[in-house]
Amino acid sequence: MKFGPVPPSRAEGCLLAHSLRLSERVLKKGTMLSAVDVAAMTAGGVETVTVARLEPGDIDENSAAARIAAPLTAPGLAITAPFAGRVNLVARRAGVVTLDAAAIGALNAIDEGITLATLPDQTWVAEGTLVATIKIIPYALPEALVALAEARAQGGCGLRLHPAVLKAADLVLTRTEGMKDSLIEKAEAVTEARLRALGVRLASVAVVRHEAQAVADALAGCRSGLILVFGGSATSDRDDVFLPG
């Protein structure tokens, strides 16, 4: 790829490197310049314009990003359409992201024009979270570099989304004397929202007195794999309700 300033007369068929404002229009960065664009620049008194010209064997930024991203796809990850040299991988469900940092580092070491950025290993994500992005920095790359990046991306660089195994949880709330109903309602709503973000359903809610036996009876009726207990009064001693001596 050739990159640099040229007179408008030599810019047709090139990619505009920087947005250019003319009197009656704006030519956006990345525009493939046409004869009409060249005429507008000439009429506007533009003497030079910075462009990128692809050469034989070059792969444009969007095609390069799509090729490198393809081997990185995995169950639970959605791939976006390439735009401005970028392809994103987005979580389609809640889960934990794992990856091979060494493999990702090896891909990034190929060339300064290729970047793979990810969340840290063992990150918990909700549905819709951006997990990884592939960005091609220049407007094009040689075929050899794209092919090498494709090869190093084979196997997905260990990028995986592990869905939540736990599907449901029970909640036990305790009430102290004179406690407002709004506090109980808020605790339930907040807990349910947090669980939902993790892909976990709130199966049951029990509201009981802030007494050891009442809590024990409520726990005995729980059937899910996770039981959450929310006390109406903070634990202040090992002999308190939630930590019987």
N, C-alpha and C positions, 0 to 999 in steps of 0.2 A: 504494500500500500504506500502511495505517495501522499505526503501531508505537507501543507505549507501554503503561502500566499501566491495567488496567480491573478492576472488581470481578468475581468469578467469574460472577455472573449475566449478564454481558455477554460472556463468553469462549467460549461454545459456537460451534463452527465456525471458531475462530481457531487459529493456530499458536502453540504455546508457545515463547516466546523463550529461556527458561532452564530447565534441568532443575529439577524440584520434588520434594522428598522429603516424602511424607505418612506417617502412622503405619503404614499397611499396604501402601503401594505407592510406586513412584517414577514420576513422569510425566517422560518424557525430552524433552529439547529437540527441537523440530520436530514434536511430536505434534499432530495435529489434534484439538482438544479436543471431546469428546462430552458429552452430557447427563450420562452416568455420571461423567465426569471432573469436571464442574462440581459435581455433588452431593458427590463425595469431597472437593473443595477446600473447599466450604462446610462440610461436616461436620468438616473438619480445622481450621477456624478461619482459613482464608486470607482475608484482606481484599482484597488486590489481587494481580494476577498480570500480568506483562508478556507481551504477545502481539503477533502480527502478523496483520493482517486484510487479505486480498487484496481489491482493488477491481476493478470492471469494466475489462477491458483489461490486467490484470496477467498475467504469465506466471510460473508457479511456478519455483523455482530449478532443479529437475531438468530440466524441459522446456526452460528457457532454456539450460542448459549443453549439453544434447543438440543443440539447434538450432545453437549456435555451433560445437560440435565437429565436426559433420557435414562441413562444407566442408574441414576440416583433415586429414581422413583421406587416406592415401596408401599405395601399395603397400609392404608390409613393416611397416605400423603397424596394430596392433589397437586398437580403441576399446572402452573399458569401459562398462558400464551406469552411468547417472547415479546418484549417491548423495550425499545431503547437499549438493546443488548442485555436485557435482564430476564431471567426466569426464576420464579419463586416456587418453593415447595411449602404447602400449607397443610396443617393438620386437619383431617376430616373428622376427627373424633378426639376425645380426651385420652391422654396416655403419657407415657414416659419416653422421651427421646434418648436413644443411645447412638453412638457413632465411634468411628476409628479416627482419632485425632492425627495419628501418624500418616494415615492414608490421605486425609484431607490436606495435611501439610505438604505431602509429596505432590499433590495436584497443584496446590498454590505455588509450589516452587518451580513449576514448568516455565512460566513467563509472567512478567509484570502485567501483561494484558488480560490475564485470566484470574478471576477471584471467586472462591467459594467461601461464603461466610455462613456459619451455623450458630445455633444456640449451644450452650455448653452441654457436655455429656451429662446424662441423667437428669435432664430438665423435665419437669412436669408441665404439660401444655393442655390448654382447653381447645375445644373445636374452633377452628378459624385462626389459630396462632401461626404466625410466620415462623417456620422451622429452619429454612435454609434459603439462600439466594445465590444464584450464579450470575456474575456480571462480567461482561466483556468490556474492557475499558476503551480500546480504540474502536474505530468503525468497522474494522475487519482484521482477520488474522490469517496467516498462511495455513494452508490445509494441513501441513505436517504438525503444527502446534495443536490444532484442533483434534487431529487424530490421536496424538499422544495423550491429550487430556481425556479424550473418550476412553482410551485404554486404561488409564489410571482410575477412571471413575467406575469401571466395570466392577460389579460386586457391590456397588452403592456406597463405597467408603464406610461401610458398616452402619450407614444411616438407617435407623429403624424406629418405628413408633409402636410401642407396646401398649395395648389397650388395658384399661382397668379390669382386673379380675373380679373385684368386689362390685356387686351390682346393687346392693341395698344396705341400709343402715337403720338402726332404731335409735330414738332419742328419748332420754328420760330427763325431765325438767323438775326441779324442786321449787316449792313455793314456801316462803316464810310468812309469818303473821303480818298482815297489812300490806303485802306486796301488791303492786299495781298489775292489773291484767295486761297492760300495754307492754310491760317488761317481758312477760312470758311470751307474748305474741311476737315481739321483736326478736327474741332469742331464737324462736322457732323459725321465723322467716329468714334470718341471717344464716342459720345453720343449713336450712334447706337449699338456699341459693349457693352456698359454698359447695355442698355435696353435688348439686346439679352441674356445677362447673367441672367437677371431677368425673362426671358420668355416673354418679351414684344416686339412687332413688331413696328418698326418706320413706321407709316402709311403715313406721308407726311412731306415734308421739304419746308419751305418758307424762302427765303432770301430777305430782304427788307432794305430800307434805315433806318438809325438810327434816326427815327423821330416818334413822338407819333402817328400821323394819319396812317402812314404806318404800324406800329405795330398793331394798332387797326383793320385795314382792314384785316391783316393777321390772327389775332385771330378770327375774325368773320367767317373766312372760315374753321376753324378747327372743326373736327367732332368727335375726339376720346375722351376718358374719361380723358386723361391727356394731358395738353399742357405744353411744355417746351420752355422757352425763353432764348436764349443765346445772350447777348449783345455784339456788336462790341466794346463797350467802357464801362468800369465799372461804375456802378451807383455811383455818387458822391454827389447827393443832392436829397431831396424829390421832387423837381421840375424837376428832370431829366426825360428822356424818359419813363422809366419803372415805375416811381412813380409820376404820374402827380399830381400837387397840387390841 
